[in-house]
Amino acid sequence: MSEQLPRSPYDIVGGLVYFPRMLDKIRLHARGDLSEAYHNNLGREFDGHCLAFLQIKYADLRERVLAGGSDEEILEWCYANGRRPGEGEVEIFNGFLQKAGWRDASSERLAILLQRSGLGHLDHRCATRFDFIEFDEGRTPPDFHRWEPPRLVQSG
């Protein structure tokens, strides 16, 4: 078995954060390439939030993913078999997921995760559970403090 990491929770398909990561976990697990550390949360935690938002059951999504197709096709299947949220709902949902652990009920859990994983020294840089996932998997989360609005480009 050659264990691989799923994509970043910050990755987006069809405007939804986290969705591509959930699909990666399904595919990697089916191939035997997903670390056992991820197995208990398949269909739960952030997966569960995403499934509830789309009103799709994990077993049904797993079956659809393993049947093949692009992430975009699978998302369209979710919309057809669950629900298609509006643009504003997607924006709110994305914000909810991206900010989990930041000044909310799961803040204490985030602190515990950091200590258990040996990443406690990053507590000043790790504001959310998405950030924790990034650091835990060896990636650097986006620095939203340095975000700049898009610049207008003059066509010449």
C-alpha positions as CSV (number, residue, x, y, z in Angstrom):
1,M,0.0,0.0,0.0
2,S,1.3,3.4,-1.0
3,E,-0.5,5.9,1.3
4,Q,-1.4,9.2,-0.2
5,L,-2.9,12.4,1.2
6,P,-6.2,13.8,0.0
7,R,-6.3,17.3,-1.4
8,S,-6.4,20.4,0.7
9,P,-9.7,21.2,2.4
10,Y,-9.3,24.7,0.9
11,D,-9.5,23.2,-2.6
12,I,-12.7,24.1,-4.4
13,V,-15.0,22.4,-7.0
14,G,-18.0,24.1,-8.3
15,G,-17.6,26.8,-5.7
16,L,-17.6,24.4,-2.7
17,V,-14.6,24.1,-0.4
18,Y,-13.7,20.7,1.0
19,F,-15.8,18.7,-1.5
20,P,-12.8,17.6,-3.6
21,R,-11.0,16.4,-0.4
22,M,-14.0,14.3,0.5
23,L,-14.0,12.7,-3.0
24,D,-10.2,12.1,-2.8
25,K,-10.7,10.3,0.6
26,I,-13.3,8.0,-1.0
27,R,-11.1,7.2,-3.9
28,L,-8.0,6.7,-1.9
29,H,-9.8,4.5,0.6
30,A,-11.2,2.3,-2.1
31,R,-7.7,1.8,-3.6
32,G,-6.2,1.0,-0.1
33,D,-4.1,4.2,-0.3
34,L,-5.7,6.2,2.5
35,S,-3.9,6.1,5.9
36,E,-5.9,4.4,8.6
37,A,-5.8,7.6,10.6
38,Y,-8.5,8.9,8.2
39,H,-10.9,5.9,8.3
40,N,-12.9,6.8,11.4
41,N,-14.0,10.1,9.9
42,L,-15.1,8.9,6.5
43,G,-18.6,10.3,6.1
44,R,-18.3,12.2,9.5
45,E,-16.9,15.5,10.8
46,F,-16.3,17.8,7.8
47,D,-17.5,15.0,5.4
48,G,-20.7,14.9,7.4
49,H,-21.2,18.7,7.2
50,C,-20.7,18.6,3.4
51,L,-23.1,15.6,3.0
52,A,-25.8,17.3,5.2
53,F,-25.4,20.5,3.2
54,L,-25.9,18.7,-0.1
55,Q,-28.5,16.3,1.5
56,I,-26.7,13.2,0.3
57,K,-25.9,10.0,2.1
58,Y,-22.3,8.9,2.4
59,A,-23.0,5.4,1.0
60,D,-24.7,6.8,-2.0
61,L,-21.9,9.3,-2.7
62,R,-19.3,6.6,-2.3
63,E,-21.1,4.4,-4.8
64,R,-21.3,7.3,-7.3
65,V,-17.7,8.3,-6.8
66,L,-16.5,4.7,-7.4
67,A,-18.6,4.5,-10.6
68,G,-16.2,7.1,-12.0
69,G,-16.5,10.6,-13.4
70,S,-15.0,14.0,-12.8
71,D,-15.4,16.0,-9.5
72,E,-17.7,18.4,-11.4
73,E,-19.9,15.5,-12.7
74,I,-20.2,14.1,-9.2
75,L,-21.1,17.5,-7.8
76,E,-23.9,17.8,-10.4
77,W,-25.0,14.3,-9.4
78,C,-25.2,15.5,-5.8
79,Y,-27.3,18.5,-6.9
80,A,-29.7,16.2,-8.9
81,N,-30.0,13.6,-6.1
82,G,-29.8,15.9,-3.1
83,R,-30.2,19.6,-3.3
84,R,-28.6,22.5,-5.2
85,P,-27.9,25.3,-2.7
86,G,-28.0,28.9,-3.8
87,E,-24.9,31.1,-4.2
88,G,-25.4,32.8,-0.9
89,E,-25.9,29.5,0.9
90,V,-22.6,28.2,-0.6
91,E,-20.8,31.4,0.5
92,I,-22.1,30.9,4.1
93,F,-21.3,27.2,4.1
94,N,-17.8,27.8,2.9
95,G,-17.2,30.4,5.5
96,F,-18.5,28.1,8.2
97,L,-16.1,25.3,7.2
98,Q,-13.1,27.6,6.7
99,K,-13.6,29.2,10.1
100,A,-14.3,26.1,12.1
101,G,-12.1,26.3,15.2
102,W,-11.7,30.0,15.2
103,R,-13.5,31.5,18.2
104,D,-16.2,28.8,18.2
105,A,-17.1,25.7,20.2
106,S,-14.4,23.7,18.5
107,S,-11.6,26.1,19.5
108,E,-10.6,23.8,22.5
109,R,-10.6,20.8,20.2
110,L,-8.2,22.6,17.8
111,A,-5.8,23.3,20.7
112,I,-5.9,19.7,21.7
113,L,-5.3,18.5,18.1
114,L,-2.3,20.8,17.9
115,Q,-0.8,19.5,21.1
116,R,-1.4,15.8,20.3
117,S,0.1,16.2,16.9
118,G,3.2,17.9,18.1
119,L,2.2,21.1,16.3
120,G,1.6,23.2,19.4
121,H,4.4,25.6,18.4
122,L,2.2,26.6,15.4
123,D,-0.7,27.7,17.6
124,H,-0.1,31.4,16.6
125,R,-0.4,30.5,12.9
126,C,-3.1,27.9,13.1
127,A,-6.4,29.6,13.6
128,T,-8.8,27.0,12.2
129,R,-9.3,23.3,11.8
130,F,-8.6,23.7,8.0
131,D,-5.3,25.3,8.9
132,F,-4.5,22.4,11.3
133,I,-5.2,19.9,8.4
134,E,-2.8,21.8,6.2
135,F,0.0,21.9,8.7
136,D,-0.6,18.3,9.8
137,E,-0.3,17.1,6.2
138,G,2.8,19.2,5.5
139,R,1.2,22.0,3.6
140,T,1.1,25.7,4.5
141,P,-2.4,27.2,4.7
142,P,-3.3,30.3,2.8
143,D,-2.4,33.5,4.7
144,F,-5.7,35.4,4.7
145,H,-4.1,38.3,6.5
146,R,-2.2,39.1,3.3
147,W,-5.2,38.8,1.1
148,E,-5.5,41.6,-1.4
149,P,-8.5,42.5,-3.5
150,P,-8.3,41.7,-7.2
151,R,-6.7,44.5,-9.2
152,L,-8.4,46.1,-12.2
153,V,-6.4,45.3,-15.3
154,Q,-6.3,48.0,-17.9
155,S,-6.6,46.4,-21.4
156,G,-4.3,48.1,-23.7
